[in-house]
Amino acid sequence: MNKTIIVLFFLCCATSVIAQVPKVSVSGTMGISYEGYGLDRNPAGWTGYTPRRPWNQVRFNFMPNFQFGKNFSLPFNINLAALPTNFAGPYSGFIPGGPKQNFKQWMTNPVNNIAVNPKYKWAELQLGTQYLRYSELSTGDIGVFGAGFDLKPGQYRIKFFTGTSQPGINYFAGPPLPGITGAFKRNNWMFQIGKEKEDKYEVAFNFAKGKDLISSSAPPPLTIKPQEGFVISMITNVHFNKGWYVKLEGAQSVFTTDLNTASSLLIKSFEPFIKAHTATIRDYAATGSLGKKGKNFDIGISSKYFGAGFQTVGYPYLQPDRLDYTINTKLNTWKNKMNIVASLGQRVNNISNTTLKANQFIGNLNWFTQFNDKWSLNVNYNNFGFQTASGLNPYGIKNVSNDLGISPTYTWSNTKMMHLLSLSYNYSKYDERDVLTGLTTSNNTHTALLTYVPSFFTKDVTPDFSLMYFYNDVPMAKTTLATLSSGLSMPVAKKKVQLRGQLQYNLTKLNSFKSDNNLIASCSVDWKITKQFSWNTYLSTNYFKYGNSVIPAGANYLESTCRTGFQYKFDTKKNK
């Protein structure tokens, strides 16, 4: 099917393009970079701190856009890693003497990104890794490697894409531990058909499916079950005069949590798209919003409903079994010196269970005020989380966070320089209930950050200074962190080279243990060799010495990172 799509698209394009000889232009970027990582741990044999990156990696990027006349473009997005995969992948050398990836596995490896999107007028072909969002309830949160198209003839919209979102990974228990969990290969397809008039209306139907291939991993994962899901949705968006709008979407999902279970005639299938098993669940979801947008004032209401069994492979982390409704507003006032963005509402969790049903306040606020040329203030608040009513073992779940931030900024200047002084304070309260004991624990965090940045009018040197205090209080653990940081940037070599250095010292204390000491130093050198060609280098070192909070006391590590690479920008139009 993929080959047929490609051939048909290029035949259509060739028929129209061959009739004329278009002007060809090429623009974009290309480059190569190296990343080196080092870790020295003391005493010898201590494994309390594990490596966080591959020891060596070389990356290539090539992102040209070929423009043939006014109607045909051929953009590429290619990012490749020379070494097989990321640090703990199935073909990373994690398993001594393990398998090597073949060409297809290399192409679909998440560490690589290869995409080509040729476009002729209203027709676009999508090849390689694509992150496509069709709607809020169908698909839009995963990357898929495959092929598809996006057609917009007149007011009609036709989209289709098929490919693989997850390669198969064999289970491996180790050693070394913790081994590899493994995963099933997941094939996806998505389709949309509809009609749209920009800034007027949109009506479309969405279809999306994902299915795990049971035979794709051997041995298979022990803790993961092969799944299959299908969702169909309809979206309707209408924009009226004077800024009024209505947006609606309704969806139904059919999801099988374990394909190893037997087929079932008791659960209604959605053939030919998906056949029901004993582990299949059908449910619904809907979203809607109504409001008015203006130049300085927006107001609207929105609601979201997700059934307890609603699940889609396009949004694997979506939280079901809830109802949200909010009032949203945006206000610009006081001669645009004050900007307020806010939402207020309520979430009802576990709406399918009257015993565990619980209400949760939803709030979000960002309030910025520019009092005068010197003073400004930003206040923000948000809360998020999940909560169910408390029952008897297992008790209800409660994961709710409330964050409040206040950030005043003061600037002043004289004939030689300008000063910026900023203070930021944030308070975060996170409550979590243990489902087995019913006990609720609170995680309280206070963070204060003071920043001073002087800017010289007659000098190219730009320093900055910051001081941070962090305090975290959870049951059985109290952590205090003090950070002092200073940086300096300046151009040299007739401003062709930009230098930047940063030095940071951290002092951390946990309960009554001796303090931990941490020193971080970094340096970046950005050399603009020509207008199109640049060489960028970044070096950092991180020395951390524990007090007596870990065994053995006084353990330490030195972590080093080196990144350097060349980048070239090209544009044949500018070179003519």
C-alpha positions as CSV (number, residue, x, y, z in Angstrom):
1,M,0.0,0.0,0.0
2,N,2.8,2.4,0.9
3,K,4.5,1.9,-2.6
4,T,1.1,2.5,-4.3
5,I,0.6,5.8,-2.5
6,I,4.1,7.1,-3.4
7,V,3.8,6.1,-7.1
8,L,0.3,7.7,-7.5
9,F,1.5,10.9,-5.9
10,F,4.5,11.4,-8.0
11,L,2.6,10.5,-11.2
12,C,0.1,13.3,-10.4
13,C,2.9,15.7,-9.7
14,A,5.0,14.8,-12.8
15,T,2.0,15.2,-15.1
16,S,1.5,18.8,-14.0
17,V,5.2,19.8,-13.5
18,I,6.7,18.4,-16.7
19,A,4.6,20.7,-18.8
20,Q,6.7,23.6,-17.6
21,V,10.3,24.1,-16.6
22,P,10.1,25.6,-13.1
23,K,12.8,27.6,-11.4
24,V,14.5,25.5,-8.7
25,S,15.8,26.9,-5.4
26,V,17.2,25.1,-2.4
27,S,17.4,26.3,1.2
28,G,17.9,24.7,4.6
29,T,20.6,23.5,7.0
30,M,22.9,20.6,7.3
31,G,25.5,19.6,9.9
32,I,27.4,17.0,11.9
33,S,28.0,16.9,15.6
34,Y,29.9,14.8,18.1
35,E,28.9,14.1,21.7
36,G,31.3,12.6,24.2
37,Y,30.4,11.6,27.8
38,G,32.7,10.6,30.7
39,L,32.1,9.4,34.2
40,D,34.6,8.8,37.0
41,R,33.3,7.4,40.2
42,N,35.1,7.1,43.6
43,P,35.8,4.9,45.4
44,A,36.5,2.3,42.6
45,G,33.6,-0.1,42.2
46,W,31.0,2.2,43.6
47,T,27.8,2.0,41.5
48,G,25.6,4.5,43.3
49,Y,25.6,6.8,40.3
50,T,24.9,5.3,36.9
51,P,25.9,6.7,33.4
52,R,23.2,8.9,31.9
53,R,24.3,9.0,28.3
54,P,26.1,7.0,25.6
55,W,29.9,7.3,25.9
56,N,30.2,8.5,22.3
57,Q,27.7,9.5,19.7
58,V,27.9,11.2,16.2
59,R,24.8,12.8,14.7
60,F,24.0,14.1,11.3
61,N,21.2,16.4,10.3
62,F,20.1,17.4,6.8
63,M,17.0,19.6,6.4
64,P,16.8,21.0,2.8
65,N,13.7,22.3,1.1
66,F,13.7,22.1,-2.7
67,Q,11.3,24.6,-4.2
68,F,10.3,24.0,-7.9
69,G,8.5,27.1,-9.0
70,K,5.6,28.4,-6.9
71,N,3.6,25.1,-6.6
72,F,5.9,22.2,-5.8
73,S,8.2,21.9,-2.8
74,L,10.2,18.9,-1.5
75,P,11.3,19.4,2.2
76,F,13.4,16.8,4.0
77,N,13.9,16.4,7.7
78,I,16.7,13.9,8.4
79,N,18.4,13.4,11.8
80,L,20.6,10.3,12.1
81,A,22.8,8.8,14.8
82,A,25.9,7.0,13.7
83,L,25.9,4.5,16.7
84,P,23.1,1.9,16.7
85,T,20.6,3.4,19.2
86,N,20.1,5.2,22.5
87,F,21.8,4.2,25.7
88,A,19.5,1.4,26.9
89,G,17.8,0.2,23.7
90,P,17.5,-3.3,22.3
91,Y,20.5,-2.9,19.9
92,S,22.7,-0.7,22.0
93,G,25.2,-3.3,23.1
94,F,23.4,-3.6,26.4
95,I,23.3,-7.3,25.8
96,P,26.9,-8.5,25.3
97,G,27.1,-10.2,21.8
98,G,23.4,-9.3,21.3
99,P,21.7,-8.9,17.9
100,K,22.5,-6.1,15.4
101,Q,19.7,-4.0,14.0
102,N,18.8,-4.5,10.4
103,F,18.1,-1.6,7.9
104,K,14.4,-1.5,8.7
105,Q,15.0,-1.4,12.4
106,W,17.6,1.3,11.9
107,M,15.1,3.4,9.9
108,T,12.3,3.1,12.6
109,N,14.6,3.5,15.6
110,P,13.4,6.4,17.7
111,V,16.9,7.8,17.9
112,N,16.7,8.6,14.2
113,N,14.2,10.8,12.5
114,I,13.7,10.6,8.7
115,A,10.8,12.5,7.1
116,V,10.0,13.7,3.5
117,N,7.0,15.8,2.7
118,P,6.7,16.6,-1.0
119,K,3.9,19.0,-1.7
120,Y,2.2,20.1,-4.9
121,K,-0.4,22.8,-4.5
122,W,-3.1,21.2,-2.3
123,A,-1.6,17.7,-2.3
124,E,1.1,16.6,0.3
125,L,2.8,13.3,0.6
126,Q,4.0,12.3,4.1
127,L,6.9,9.9,4.3
128,G,9.0,8.8,7.3
129,T,8.5,9.8,10.9
130,Q,5.5,12.0,11.3
131,Y,3.8,13.5,14.4
132,L,0.2,14.1,13.1
133,R,-2.7,15.5,15.1
134,Y,-6.1,14.9,13.7
135,S,-8.2,15.9,16.6
136,E,-8.3,16.0,20.4
137,L,-10.0,12.6,20.8
138,S,-8.7,10.5,17.9
139,T,-4.9,10.8,17.5
140,G,-2.1,13.3,18.0
141,D,0.4,12.3,20.7
142,I,2.6,9.7,19.0
143,G,5.2,9.6,16.3
144,V,4.6,7.1,13.5
145,F,7.1,5.9,10.9
146,G,5.3,5.2,7.6
147,A,3.6,6.8,4.6
148,G,0.5,8.8,4.0
149,F,-1.0,11.9,2.4
150,D,-2.8,15.2,3.2
151,L,-5.1,16.4,0.4
152,K,-7.0,19.7,0.4
153,P,-8.8,20.1,-2.9
154,G,-10.9,23.2,-2.5
155,Q,-12.8,23.0,0.8
156,Y,-12.5,19.2,1.1
157,R,-10.0,17.5,3.5
158,I,-8.7,14.0,3.0
159,K,-5.9,12.6,5.2
160,F,-4.4,9.1,5.6
161,F,-1.3,7.7,7.2
162,T,-0.1,4.2,8.1
163,G,3.0,2.9,9.7
164,T,4.7,1.8,12.9
165,S,4.8,3.7,16.2
166,Q,6.6,1.1,18.3
167,P,9.2,-1.5,17.2
168,G,9.3,-4.9,18.7
169,I,11.8,-5.3,21.6
170,N,12.7,-8.7,23.1
171,Y,12.4,-9.2,26.8
172,F,15.8,-9.6,28.5
173,A,16.1,-10.4,32.3
174,G,19.8,-9.6,32.5
175,P,22.5,-9.4,33.7
176,P,23.2,-6.6,33.7
177,L,20.2,-5.5,35.7
178,P,17.5,-4.2,35.4
179,G,17.5,-5.9,32.0
180,I,15.1,-4.8,29.2
181,T,11.3,-4.8,29.7
182,G,10.5,-5.4,26.1
183,A,7.7,-4.2,23.9
184,F,5.4,-5.4,21.1
185,K,5.6,-3.9,17.6
186,R,2.6,-1.6,17.1
187,N,1.2,-0.8,13.6
188,N,-1.0,2.3,13.2
189,W,-3.2,3.8,10.6
190,M,-5.4,7.0,10.7
191,F,-7.8,8.5,8.3
192,Q,-9.8,11.8,8.1
193,I,-12.3,13.0,5.6
194,G,-14.2,16.3,5.9
195,K,-14.9,19.8,4.6
196,E,-13.5,23.1,5.9
197,K,-13.7,26.8,5.1
198,E,-11.0,28.7,6.9
199,D,-12.3,30.9,9.7
200,K,-15.8,29.8,8.9
201,Y,-16.5,26.1,9.6
202,E,-15.0,22.6,9.8
203,V,-16.8,19.2,9.7
204,A,-14.7,16.0,9.6
205,F,-14.8,12.3,10.5
206,N,-11.7,10.7,12.0
207,F,-10.7,7.0,12.2
208,A,-7.6,5.7,14.0
209,K,-6.4,2.3,14.9
210,G,-3.4,0.7,16.5
211,K,-2.6,-3.0,16.9
212,D,0.3,-4.9,18.5
213,L,1.9,-7.8,16.7
214,I,2.1,-10.7,19.1
215,S,4.9,-12.4,17.3
216,S,7.1,-9.3,17.1
217,S,9.1,-10.1,20.3
218,A,10.6,-13.4,21.4
219,P,10.7,-13.8,24.3
220,P,7.7,-11.5,24.8
221,P,7.5,-8.9,27.6
222,L,6.4,-10.4,31.0
223,T,4.5,-7.3,32.3
224,I,3.1,-5.9,29.1
225,K,0.1,-7.3,27.2
226,P,-0.5,-7.0,23.4
227,Q,-3.3,-4.5,22.7
228,E,-5.5,-3.3,20.0
229,G,-7.6,-0.1,19.8
230,F,-9.9,1.7,17.4
231,V,-11.6,5.1,17.7
232,I,-14.0,7.0,15.5
233,S,-14.8,10.6,16.1
234,M,-16.7,13.6,14.5
235,I,-15.6,17.2,14.8
236,T,-17.7,20.3,14.1
237,N,-16.2,23.7,14.4
238,V,-18.2,26.9,13.5
239,H,-17.0,30.5,13.6
240,F,-19.7,33.2,13.6
241,N,-19.5,37.0,13.2
242,K,-18.1,39.2,15.9
243,G,-15.8,36.5,17.3
244,W,-18.3,33.9,18.4
245,Y,-17.4,30.2,18.0
246,V,-18.6,26.7,18.7
247,K,-16.4,23.6,18.8
248,L,-17.7,20.1,19.3
249,E,-16.2,16.5,19.0
250,G,-17.8,13.2,19.9
251,A,-15.9,9.9,19.8
252,Q,-16.4,6.1,20.5
253,S,-13.5,3.8,21.2
254,V,-13.2,0.0,21.1
255,F,-10.1,-1.1,23.0
256,T,-8.8,-4.6,23.7
257,T,-6.4,-4.6,26.7
258,D,-5.1,-8.2,26.0
259,L,-5.1,-9.8,22.5
260,N,-4.2,-13.1,24.0
261,T,-7.8,-13.5,25.3
262,A,-10.4,-15.3,23.3
263,S,-12.8,-13.7,20.9
264,S,-16.2,-12.9,22.3
265,L,-19.7,-12.7,20.8
266,L,-21.1,-11.1,24.0
267,I,-19.3,-7.9,23.3
268,K,-20.2,-6.0,20.1
269,S,-17.4,-5.7,17.6
270,F,-16.8,-2.8,15.2
271,E,-16.1,-4.8,12.1
272,P,-14.3,-4.6,9.7
273,F,-12.1,-2.4,11.9
274,I,-11.8,-4.4,15.1
275,K,-13.1,-7.7,16.4
276,A,-14.1,-8.0,20.1
277,H,-12.3,-10.2,22.7
278,T,-13.2,-10.9,26.2
279,A,-10.8,-8.1,27.2
280,T,-12.5,-5.6,24.9
281,I,-14.2,-2.4,26.3
282,R,-16.4,0.1,24.4
283,D,-17.0,3.6,25.6
284,Y,-17.5,7.2,24.6
285,A,-16.0,10.7,25.0
286,A,-17.0,14.2,24.0
287,T,-15.6,17.7,24.1
288,G,-17.3,21.0,23.6
289,S,-16.6,24.7,23.9
290,L,-18.6,28.0,23.3
291,G,-17.1,31.4,23.5
292,K,-16.3,34.8,22.0
293,K,-12.9,36.2,21.0
294,G,-12.1,39.9,20.9
295,K,-9.2,42.2,20.6
296,N,-8.7,42.7,24.3
297,F,-11.2,40.3,25.9
298,D,-12.0,36.6,25.4
299,I,-14.6,34.6,27.3
300,G,-15.7,31.0,26.9
301,I,-16.9,27.8,28.5
302,S,-15.6,24.3,27.8
303,S,-16.4,20.8,28.9
304,K,-14.8,17.4,28.5
305,Y,-16.2,14.0,29.2
306,F,-14.3,10.7,29.1
307,G,-16.0,7.4,29.8
308,A,-14.4,4.9,32.2
309,G,-13.5,2.6,29.2
310,F,-12.6,5.2,26.7
311,Q,-9.0,4.6,25.5
312,T,-7.2,5.4,22.2
313,V,-3.7,4.5,21.0
314,G,-3.4,8.0,19.6
315,Y,-3.3,9.4,23.2
316,P,-1.9,6.6,25.3
317,Y,-1.7,8.6,28.5
318,L,-5.2,10.1,28.5
319,Q,-7.0,9.9,31.8
320,P,-10.5,8.4,31.4
321,D,-13.5,8.3,33.7
322,R,-13.8,12.1,34.3
323,L,-15.9,15.2,33.5
324,D,-14.3,18.6,33.3
325,Y,-16.0,21.9,32.9
326,T,-14.3,25.3,33.0
327,I,-14.8,29.0,32.3
328,N,-11.9,30.5,30.4
329,T,-11.0,34.2,29.9
330,K,-8.3,36.5,28.6
331,L,-8.1,40.2,29.3
332,N,-5.8,43.0,28.1
333,T,-6.4,46.3,29.9
334,W,-4.7,49.4,31.3
335,K,-3.3,50.4,27.9
336,N,-2.0,46.8,27.3
337,K,0.1,47.0,30.5
338,M,-2.0,44.3,32.2
339,N,-2.6,40.9,30.7
340,I,-4.7,38.2,32.5
341,V,-5.2,34.6,31.3
342,A,-7.4,32.5,33.6
343,S,-9.6,29.5,33.8
344,L,-11.9,28.3,36.6
345,G,-13.8,25.1,36.8
346,Q,-14.3,21.6,38.3
347,R,-13.3,18.1,37.6
348,V,-15.4,15.1,38.6
349,N,-13.3,11.9,38.8
350,N,-14.6,8.4,38.8
351,I,-18.0,9.5,37.4
352,S,-18.9,5.8,36.7
353,N,-18.7,4.9,40.4
354,T,-21.0,6.7,42.8
355,T,-18.9,5.4,45.8
356,L,-15.6,6.7,44.6
357,K,-16.9,9.8,42.7
358,A,-15.0,12.9,43.8
359,N,-14.9,16.6,42.9
360,Q,-11.8,18.5,42.3
361,F,-11.3,22.2,41.8
362,I,-9.5,23.3,38.5
363,G,-7.8,26.6,38.4
364,N,-5.2,28.4,36.3
365,L,-4.1,32.0,36.4
366,N,-1.3,34.0,34.8
367,W,-1.5,37.7,35.6
368,F,1.2,40.1,34.3
369,T,1.3,43.8,35.1
370,Q,3.8,46.4,33.8
371,F,3.3,49.2,36.4
372,N,5.9,51.6,34.8
373,D,9.2,51.5,32.9
374,K,10.9,50.0,35.9
375,W,8.5,47.8,37.8
376,S,6.6,44.7,36.6
377,L,4.9,41.8,38.4
378,N,3.9,38.3,37.3
379,V,1.6,36.1,39.4
380,N,0.7,32.6,38.4
381,Y,-1.3,29.8,39.9
382,N,-2.3,26.3,38.7
383,N,-3.5,23.1,40.1
384,F,-3.7,19.7,38.5
385,G,-4.0,16.1,39.5
386,F,-6.3,13.2,40.0
387,Q,-8.6,12.4,42.9
388,T,-11.2,9.8,43.9
389,A,-13.3,9.7,47.1
390,S,-11.8,7.7,50.0
391,G,-13.2,4.2,50.5
392,L,-12.1,1.2,52.4
393,N,-8.9,-0.7,51.3
394,P,-8.1,0.0,48.6
395,Y,-8.6,3.6,49.5
396,G,-9.3,6.3,47.0
397,I,-6.5,7.8,44.9
398,K,-5.3,11.4,45.5
399,N,-2.6,13.0,43.5
400,V,-3.2,16.8,43.5
401,S,-0.6,19.6,43.1
402,N,-1.1,23.3,43.8
403,D,1.5,25.8,42.6
404,L,1.7,29.5,43.3
405,G,4.4,31.8,41.9
406,I,5.2,35.5,42.4
407,S,7.8,37.2,40.3
408,P,8.5,41.0,40.6
409,T,11.1,42.6,38.3
410,Y,12.8,45.9,38.6
411,T,15.0,47.6,36.0
412,W,16.9,50.9,36.1
413,S,19.6,52.5,34.1
414,N,22.1,55.4,33.8
415,T,24.2,56.7,31.0
416,K,26.6,53.7,31.1
417,M,24.5,50.6,31.8
418,M,21.2,49.1,32.5
419,H,20.4,46.9,35.5
420,L,17.8,44.1,35.8
421,L,16.9,42.7,39.2
422,S,14.3,39.9,39.4
423,L,13.0,37.9,42.3
424,S,10.9,34.8,41.9
425,Y,9.2,32.8,44.6
426,N,7.2,29.6,44.1
427,Y,5.3,27.5,46.5
428,S,4.2,24.0,45.6
429,K,2.0,21.6,47.6
430,Y,1.5,18.1,46.4
431,D,-0.8,15.7,48.3
432,E,-0.8,12.0,47.6
433,R,-3.0,9.3,49.3
434,D,-1.7,5.7,49.7
435,V,-4.4,3.4,48.3
436,L,-3.5,0.6,50.8
437,T,-3.2,2.5,54.1
438,G,-5.4,5.5,53.3
439,L,-2.8,7.9,54.6
440,T,-2.3,11.2,52.8
441,T,1.2,12.6,52.6
442,S,2.1,16.1,51.6
443,N,5.1,17.2,49.6
444,N,5.7,20.9,50.2
445,T,8.3,22.9,48.3
446,H,9.5,26.5,48.6
447,T,11.8,28.0,45.9
448,A,13.2,31.5,45.8
449,L,15.4,32.8,43.0
450,L,17.2,36.1,42.9
451,T,18.7,37.2,39.5
452,Y,20.8,40.3,38.7
453,V,21.8,41.1,35.1
454,P,23.8,44.2,34.3
455,S,24.1,45.3,30.6
456,F,26.8,47.7,29.5
457,F,26.0,50.2,26.7
458,T,29.6,50.7,25.7
459,K,31.0,47.2,26.4
460,D,30.3,43.8,24.9
461,V,30.6,41.9,28.2
462,T,27.4,40.6,29.7
463,P,27.6,39.1,33.2
464,D,24.8,37.6,35.2
465,F,24.4,36.5,38.8
466,S,21.8,34.4,40.6
467,L,21.1,33.0,44.0
468,M,18.6,30.2,44.6
469,Y,17.1,28.7,47.8
470,F,15.1,25.5,47.7
471,Y,13.4,23.7,50.5
472,N,11.4,20.4,50.3
473,D,9.5,18.8,53.1
474,V,8.1,15.3,52.8
475,P,7.5,12.7,55.6
476,M,10.9,11.4,56.8
477,A,12.9,13.7,54.6
478,K,13.7,17.4,54.6
479,T,15.9,18.7,51.8
480,T,17.6,22.1,51.6
481,L,19.4,23.3,48.6
482,A,21.4,26.6,48.1
483,T,22.7,27.5,44.7
484,L,25.1,30.3,43.7
485,S,25.6,30.8,40.0
486,S,27.5,33.3,37.8
487,G,27.9,33.6,34.1
488,L,29.8,35.7,31.6
489,S,29.3,36.1,27.8
490,M,31.3,38.2,25.3
491,P,32.1,38.3,21.6
492,V,35.7,38.1,20.4
493,A,37.6,38.0,17.1
494,K,35.6,40.9,15.6
495,K,32.4,39.5,17.0
496,K,32.7,36.3,15.0
497,V,33.2,34.2,18.1
498,Q,30.7,34.2,21.0
499,L,32.1,33.0,24.3
500,R,29.9,32.0,27.3
501,G,31.0,30.6,30.6
502,Q,29.0,29.5,33.6
503,L,30.0,28.5,37.1
504,Q,27.6,27.1,39.7
505,Y,28.0,25.8,43.2
506,N,25.3,23.8,45.0
507,L,25.1,23.0,48.7
508,T,22.6,20.3,49.6
509,K,21.5,19.0,53.0
510,L,19.3,16.0,53.7
511,N,17.9,15.7,57.2
512,S,20.8,15.5,59.7
513,F,23.3,14.1,57.2
514,K,26.4,16.0,56.3
515,S,26.0,18.4,53.4
516,D,26.6,17.4,49.8
517,N,28.8,19.6,47.7
518,N,28.4,20.1,43.9
519,L,30.4,22.2,41.5
520,I,29.3,22.6,37.9
521,A,31.4,24.5,35.2
522,S,30.4,24.9,31.6
523,C,31.8,26.8,28.6
524,S,30.4,27.4,25.1
525,V,32.2,28.7,22.0
526,D,30.1,29.6,19.0
527,W,32.3,30.5,16.0
528,K,30.5,32.0,13.0
529,I,33.2,31.2,10.4
530,T,31.1,32.7,7.5
531,K,27.5,33.9,7.2
532,Q,26.4,30.4,6.4
533,F,29.0,28.2,8.2
534,S,29.3,28.0,12.0
535,W,31.2,25.8,14.6
536,N,29.5,25.3,18.0
537,T,31.2,23.7,21.0
538,Y,30.0,23.1,24.5
539,L,32.0,21.7,27.4
540,S,30.8,20.9,30.9
541,T,32.0,19.2,34.0
542,N,30.0,18.2,37.1
543,Y,31.7,17.3,40.3
544,F,29.5,15.9,43.1
545,K,30.7,14.9,46.5
546,Y,28.3,13.3,49.0
547,G,28.5,13.9,52.7
548,N,27.4,10.7,54.5
549,S,23.9,10.3,53.1
550,V,25.1,7.4,50.9
551,I,27.4,4.4,51.5
552,P,30.3,4.7,51.5
553,A,30.5,8.2,53.1
554,G,32.4,10.7,51.0
555,A,31.6,9.0,47.7
556,N,31.9,11.3,44.7
557,Y,31.8,11.3,40.9
558,L,33.1,13.5,38.1
559,E,30.8,13.8,35.1
560,S,32.0,15.4,31.8
561,T,30.3,16.2,28.6
562,C,31.6,17.5,25.3
563,R,29.5,18.5,22.3
564,T,30.9,20.0,19.1
565,G,29.5,20.3,15.7
566,F,29.5,22.2,12.4
567,Q,26.3,23.7,10.9
568,Y,25.8,25.0,7.4
569,K,22.9,27.2,6.2
570,F,22.3,27.4,2.4
571,D,19.9,29.3,0.2
572,T,20.4,29.4,-3.5
573,K,18.2,32.4,-3.9
574,K,20.5,34.6,-1.8
575,N,23.6,33.3,-3.6
576,K,22.3,34.4,-7.0
